[in-house]
Amino acid sequence: MTAQPASLADLVALAADDLGVPGVAAGVEIDGDQTIAAYGVTGSDHGRPIDAATLFQIGSTAKTFTATAVMVLVDRDLVRLDRPVHDYLPDLRLPSAPAAAVTVGQLLNHTAGWDGGDVWVDTGDGDDALARTADRLAGLPQQFAPGTGTTYDNAAFVLAGRLVEVVAGQTFEQALATLVLEPLGLRQTLTSLNEIMTRPFALGHRALGAPRTVSVCQPWSDPRGYVPAGARLASSLGDQVTWARFQLGDGRAADGTRVLSARALHAMHAPSTDLELMPGVRMGIGWMLRDVAGVRLLEHRGDVAGQHSALVVVPERACSIVVLTNCTPAGRELSERVVQHVLVNRLGLAEQVPDVLHLDEAQLAAYTGTYRTVGLQLRVVADGGRLVIHGTLADGDGPAETLAFPIDLLAGDRYVVVDGPFVGVPGEFVRDGGTIVAVKHVGRLVPRADG
């Protein structure tokens, strides 16, 4: 039996050394008892030691901030979730679905229906960057009618950020600071590159080849026009722990400042659609929701420019878990080791092991083939009696990156990733008339491309 690490610091250090992650900061709070751990360096070649003030890019975890900014406007009766986006952005051009058909709420729970916008095109660094990026949405294909399905949608959050800009009468970055960051005292959560570069900040890294072989990612950040979806927003462990603690409260900051009504905050944490983003995962407002051993978890993770963040909140147990790393994809695997350790060993929440289907080669052949959507191609192959998904993601700037996802098939054409950095992530194959026509992979609906 493998001995459990004696402390969070031991767990983080062992995992970082094992996976070759240059730097990590982690924090766990249960019933007000807080433990933090920092390990490693900001850069693999000439970095400084990581501490609780080091700034990491948090990637898509920033979507929880964007959603909160919208909800502040909802609280102020300036926005309604059930109103068409077109009410607030009358000049907006959208894909084939009429703009009037897409509601504000559908932007925030991944049900808007168009292809997710995973290719991020640079529209400049001016104050019009987000407006210009939003204008590009007209070119995205519509996958399904709004509200009738789910697919992880960066483009929708770009549009939500543009709505915040227009309604607040400020740039998105200014509005985010005014509506959310400043009232909460999050002084180490920043979007300005000039300001970030004057603080201790982590470089992003990608693993290449053998373990421990990493290279620094360039450029350091993604385009400004995608800040609402997860580009460029950097935060410290201290601020992320504060952000997680806010989720456990009633909408007030630590100093008593009212940021959100309790009703609005709790609405963000409740299912906003009956549709699942992934098997067992539904959407609140900006938050992913799943139950483990009957206990609700609020979650978000983010990957951007060689950095990974994880934020897990368990309101019923007054618990929050934050992990920030400066390496992908290994940082994701490290964060999941920390999350699972806390859930199982501190909270007694163990996920049920699903029953695996064992199919022969002929049966597996129904799933194999090529699946493709904007910026993402999946090649599903049978290998030794098991399916493996080879995913290639092109980010629009750097070279395409391919990862292998060995999966176990479950009942109902569902699956779970069984090894590697995405271990435990659920997915499913989609049928139409008995034929596999798409795969739902890491939340993205990816249609079959080979017939």
C-alpha positions in Angstrom: 0.0 0.0 0.0 1.4 3.4 -1.1 2.0 5.7 1.9 0.1 9.0 1.7 2.0 12.3 1.7 2.2 13.8 5.1 1.2 17.2 4.0 0.0 19.3 1.1 3.6 20.6 0.7 4.8 17.0 0.4 2.1 16.1 -2.1 2.8 19.1 -4.3 6.6 18.5 -4.2 6.3 14.8 -5.0 3.9 15.3 -7.9 5.9 18.2 -9.4 9.1 16.2 -9.3 7.4 13.1 -10.7 5.7 15.0 -13.6 8.4 17.5 -14.3 6.3 20.6 -13.5 8.7 23.5 -12.9 6.4 25.4 -10.5 3.1 25.1 -8.5 1.1 26.9 -5.9 -1.8 25.2 -4.1 -4.2 26.1 -1.4 -6.8 24.1 0.5 -9.3 25.6 3.0 -11.8 23.5 5.0 -14.0 25.1 7.6 -11.8 28.2 7.6 -8.6 26.2 8.2 -6.3 27.1 5.4 -3.1 25.3 4.1 -1.0 26.6 1.3 2.0 25.1 -0.5 4.4 26.6 -3.1 7.1 24.6 -4.9 9.6 25.1 -7.7 10.4 28.1 -9.8 8.7 30.5 -12.2 10.8 29.5 -15.2 12.7 26.3 -15.9 15.9 28.1 -17.0 16.2 31.2 -14.8 13.1 31.5 -12.6 12.6 32.7 -9.1 11.0 30.7 -6.3 7.2 30.3 -6.5 5.3 31.9 -3.6 1.7 32.8 -2.8 2.0 36.1 -4.6 3.4 34.7 -7.9 1.1 35.5 -10.8 -0.1 32.5 -13.0 -2.4 32.8 -16.0 -5.6 31.0 -15.0 -7.0 30.3 -18.5 -10.6 29.4 -18.6 -11.1 29.7 -14.9 -11.4 33.3 -15.8 -14.9 32.4 -17.2 -16.2 32.4 -13.6 -15.1 36.1 -13.3 -16.8 37.0 -16.6 -20.0 35.3 -15.5 -19.9 37.1 -12.2 -19.5 40.5 -13.9 -22.6 39.7 -15.9 -24.4 38.7 -12.8 -23.5 42.0 -11.1 -25.2 43.8 -14.0 -28.2 41.4 -13.6 -28.4 42.4 -9.9 -28.4 46.1 -11.0 -31.4 45.4 -13.3 -29.2 46.4 -16.3 -29.2 42.9 -17.9 -31.6 39.9 -17.8 -30.4 36.4 -18.5 -33.6 35.4 -20.4 -33.4 38.3 -22.8 -31.8 38.0 -26.3 -28.2 39.1 -26.6 -29.4 41.3 -29.5 -31.2 43.5 -27.0 -27.9 44.7 -25.6 -25.8 44.3 -28.8 -28.2 45.4 -31.6 -25.4 45.5 -34.2 -24.2 42.0 -33.5 -24.0 39.6 -36.3 -24.1 35.9 -35.3 -23.8 32.6 -37.2 -26.8 31.1 -38.9 -29.1 31.2 -35.9 -30.7 34.7 -35.6 -29.1 36.9 -32.9 -32.6 37.2 -31.4 -32.6 33.5 -30.6 -29.6 33.5 -28.4 -30.1 34.6 -24.8 -27.6 36.1 -22.3 -28.0 33.0 -20.1 -27.1 30.7 -23.0 -23.8 32.4 -23.4 -22.9 31.5 -19.8 -23.9 27.8 -19.8 -22.4 26.7 -23.2 -25.8 26.2 -24.9 -25.5 29.1 -27.5 -25.0 26.5 -30.2 -22.2 27.6 -32.4 -18.8 26.1 -32.9 -16.7 26.9 -29.8 -14.1 29.3 -31.2 -11.0 27.5 -30.1 -8.9 29.2 -32.7 -7.9 32.6 -31.2 -7.1 35.2 -33.8 -5.2 38.4 -32.7 -7.3 41.5 -33.3 -4.7 43.8 -31.8 -4.0 45.3 -28.4 -6.3 48.4 -28.6 -9.4 49.0 -26.7 -11.4 47.8 -29.7 -9.8 44.3 -29.5 -12.8 42.6 -27.9 -15.3 44.4 -30.2 -13.3 43.3 -33.3 -13.1 39.7 -32.0 -16.9 39.6 -31.3 -17.5 40.7 -34.9 -15.6 37.6 -36.1 -18.3 35.3 -34.5 -20.4 35.7 -37.7 -18.1 33.3 -39.4 -18.5 30.5 -36.9 -20.7 27.5 -37.9 -23.9 26.8 -36.0 -23.9 23.3 -34.5 -27.4 23.3 -33.0 -30.3 25.6 -32.2 -29.6 27.7 -29.1 -30.7 25.9 -25.9 -31.0 22.5 -27.5 -27.5 21.1 -26.9 -24.2 21.9 -25.2 -20.6 22.4 -26.4 -17.8 24.1 -24.6 -17.8 27.6 -26.1 -15.1 30.1 -25.8 -16.8 32.3 -28.4 -19.9 32.7 -26.2 -17.8 34.1 -23.3 -16.1 36.5 -25.7 -19.6 37.7 -26.5 -20.5 37.9 -22.8 -17.5 40.0 -22.2 -18.5 42.3 -25.1 -21.9 42.7 -23.5 -20.3 43.7 -20.2 -18.3 46.3 -22.1 -21.3 47.9 -23.8 -23.6 47.8 -20.8 -21.0 49.1 -18.3 -19.6 51.7 -20.8 -16.0 50.6 -20.1 -13.5 48.3 -21.6 -14.0 44.8 -20.4 -10.9 44.9 -18.3 -12.0 48.2 -16.6 -15.5 46.8 -16.0 -14.2 43.6 -14.5 -12.0 45.5 -12.1 -14.8 47.9 -11.1 -17.6 45.3 -10.8 -15.7 42.4 -9.3 -11.9 42.6 -8.6 -11.8 45.9 -6.7 -14.8 45.2 -4.4 -13.3 41.8 -3.5 -9.9 43.2 -2.9 -8.3 41.0 -5.5 -5.3 43.3 -6.1 -3.2 40.5 -7.5 -5.6 39.6 -10.3 -4.6 41.5 -13.4 -5.2 41.8 -17.1 -2.7 44.4 -18.1 0.6 42.9 -19.5 2.5 46.0 -18.4 1.3 45.6 -14.9 1.7 41.9 -14.8 5.3 42.1 -15.9 6.2 44.4 -13.0 5.2 41.6 -10.5 6.6 38.1 -9.9 5.0 36.0 -12.7 5.2 32.4 -13.9 6.4 31.5 -17.4 4.3 28.9 -19.2 5.9 25.6 -20.2 5.0 22.7 -22.4 6.3 19.2 -22.0 8.2 17.9 -25.0 9.0 14.2 -25.4 10.4 12.5 -22.3 9.3 13.5 -18.8 11.1 16.6 -17.3 11.8 17.9 -20.8 10.0 21.2 -21.0 10.2 24.4 -23.1 9.1 27.9 -22.4 5.9 29.0 -24.3 6.1 32.0 -26.5 4.3 34.3 -26.7 3.5 34.5 -23.0 -0.1 35.5 -23.4 -3.0 35.0 -25.9 -4.7 37.9 -27.7 -6.5 40.6 -25.7 -9.7 40.0 -27.5 -10.2 36.7 -25.7 -9.7 38.0 -22.1 -13.3 37.1 -21.1 -12.8 33.5 -22.3 -9.5 33.0 -20.5 -6.6 34.8 -22.2 -4.2 37.0 -20.3 -5.9 37.1 -16.9 -3.3 36.4 -14.3 -3.8 35.8 -10.6 -2.0 34.7 -7.5 -2.7 31.8 -5.2 -3.7 34.3 -2.5 -6.3 35.9 -4.7 -7.6 32.6 -6.0 -8.1 31.4 -2.4 -10.0 34.6 -1.7 -12.1 34.1 -4.8 -12.9 30.5 -3.8 -13.8 31.7 -0.3 -16.2 34.2 -1.8 -18.1 31.3 -3.4 -18.8 29.9 0.1 -20.4 33.1 1.4 -23.5 35.2 0.7 -22.2 37.5 -1.9 -20.2 39.9 0.3 -16.5 40.5 0.3 -14.4 39.9 3.4 -14.8 43.6 4.5 -18.6 43.4 4.1 -18.9 45.0 0.7 -21.9 43.6 -1.2 -20.6 42.3 -4.5 -23.5 40.1 -5.5 -26.8 39.4 -3.9 -26.9 36.0 -2.1 -29.7 35.0 -4.6 -27.5 35.8 -7.6 -24.4 34.0 -6.1 -26.4 30.9 -5.3 -28.1 30.9 -8.8 -24.6 30.7 -10.3 -24.1 27.5 -8.3 -27.3 25.8 -9.3 -28.0 24.0 -12.6 -29.1 26.5 -15.3 -30.0 23.8 -17.8 -31.0 20.1 -17.7 -28.5 19.3 -20.5 -25.1 17.9 -19.6 -21.9 19.5 -20.8 -20.1 16.2 -20.2 -21.5 13.0 -18.7 -22.3 13.8 -15.1 -21.4 17.5 -15.5 -24.1 20.2 -15.8 -23.6 23.9 -16.0 -24.6 26.6 -13.5 -23.8 30.1 -14.5 -20.1 30.0 -15.5 -19.5 27.0 -13.2 -19.3 23.3 -13.9 -21.3 21.2 -11.5 -21.0 17.6 -10.6 -21.8 15.3 -7.7 -19.4 13.0 -5.9 -20.8 10.6 -3.4 -24.0 12.7 -3.3 -22.1 16.0 -2.6 -22.2 18.9 -5.1 -18.9 20.3 -6.5 -18.4 23.6 -8.2 -15.5 23.5 -10.6 -13.5 25.2 -13.3 -10.2 24.5 -14.9 -8.1 26.4 -17.3 -5.3 25.8 -19.8 -3.6 28.7 -21.6 -0.1 29.4 -22.9 1.5 26.5 -21.0 -0.2 27.2 -17.7 -3.0 25.3 -15.9 -5.3 26.3 -13.1 -7.9 24.3 -11.1 -10.6 25.6 -8.8 -12.9 23.3 -6.9 -15.4 24.4 -4.3 -17.5 22.1 -2.1 -20.1 24.4 -0.4 -21.6 21.5 1.7 -18.2 20.9 3.3 -17.1 24.5 3.4 -14.1 23.5 1.3 -12.1 24.9 -1.5 -9.1 23.7 -3.5 -6.9 25.8 -5.7 -4.0 24.6 -7.8 -1.9 26.8 -10.1 0.9 25.4 -12.3 3.2 26.6 -15.0 3.2 23.6 -17.3 0.8 21.8 -19.6 -0.4 19.2 -20.0 1.5 17.8 -16.9 0.1 20.6 -14.7 -3.4 19.3 -15.2 -2.4 15.8 -14.0 -0.7 17.4 -11.0 -3.7 19.4 -10.1 -6.0 16.4 -10.3 -3.7 14.5 -7.9 -4.1 17.3 -5.4 -7.9 17.5 -5.9 -8.5 13.8 -5.6 -6.2 13.6 -2.5 -8.3 16.2 -0.8 -11.6 14.9 -1.8 -10.8 11.3 -0.8 -8.5 11.8 2.2 -9.9 15.0 3.7 -13.5 14.9 2.8 -14.2 11.2 2.3 -15.6 11.7 -1.1 -14.6 8.9 -3.4 -15.9 8.6 -7.0 -17.7 5.4 -7.9 -15.7 3.2 -10.3 -17.9 2.7 -13.4 -18.4 -0.7 -15.1 -16.2 -0.9 -18.2 -17.5 -2.5 -21.5 -15.1 -4.9 -23.1 -15.7 -5.0 -26.8 -14.0 -6.9 -29.6 -12.3 -5.3 -32.6 -15.3 -5.4 -34.8 -17.5 -3.6 -32.1 -14.8 -1.0 -31.5 -14.6 -0.2 -35.3 -18.0 1.5 -35.0 -16.3 4.3 -33.0 -13.0 4.6 -34.9 -12.5 7.4 -37.4 -11.8 11.1 -37.7 -13.9 13.8 -36.0 -13.3 17.5 -36.7 -14.5 21.0 -35.6 -12.9 24.4 -35.8 -9.4 24.2 -34.4 -9.7 20.6 -33.2 -9.3 17.3 -34.9 -9.8 13.9 -33.2 -8.6 10.6 -34.5 -10.1 7.6 -32.7 -8.2 4.3 -33.2 -8.5 0.8 -31.7 -5.3 -0.2 -30.0 -4.9 -3.5 -28.1 -8.6 -3.9 -27.4 -9.1 -0.3 -26.2 -9.9 3.0 -28.0 -7.4 5.8 -28.0 -8.4 9.4 -29.0 -5.6 11.3 -30.6 -6.5 15.0 -30.3 -4.8 17.8 -32.3 -5.5 21.3 -31.2 -4.3 24.3 -33.3 -4.4 27.6 -31.4 -4.1 29.8 -34.4 -0.5 31.0 -33.6 1.7 28.2 -32.5 2.2 24.7 -33.9 -0.5 22.1 -33.6 -0.2 19.9 -30.5 -1.4 16.3 -30.4 -2.3 14.4 -27.2 -3.3 10.8 -26.7 -6.4 10.0 -24.6 -6.7 6.2 -23.8 -10.3 5.6 -22.9 -12.6 3.0 -21.4 -16.0 2.6 -22.9 -19.0 2.7 -20.6 -22.7 2.0 -21.0 -24.6 4.3 -23.3 -21.7 5.2 -25.5 -20.0 7.1 -22.7 -16.4 6.9 -21.8 -13.7 8.0 -19.4 -10.1 8.9 -20.0 -8.0 6.3 -18.1 -4.4 7.6 -18.3 -2.4 10.7 -18.8 -3.0 14.4 -17.9 -6.8 14.2 -18.6 -7.4 11.0 -16.6 -10.9 10.8 -15.2 -12.4 13.3 -17.7 -15.7 11.9 -19.1 -17.0 12.0 -22.6 -19.5 10.3 -24.9 -20.1 9.3 -28.5 -23.3 10.6 -30.1 -25.5 8.5 -32.3 -28.1 9.4 -34.9 -30.2 6.5 -36.1 -27.8 4.0 -34.7 -24.7 5.5 -36.3 -21.9 7.3 -34.4 -22.0 10.9 -35.8 -20.0 12.9 -33.2 -18.0 12.7 -30.1 -18.4 14.9 -27.0 -14.7 15.3 -26.0 -13.6 17.5 -23.0 -17.0 19.2 -23.4 -16.7 20.0 -27.1 -19.1 18.5 -29.6 -17.0 17.3 -32.5 -18.8 16.0 -35.6 -17.6 12.9 -37.5 -15.7 13.9 -40.6 -15.2 10.6 -42.4 -18.7 9.7 -43.3 
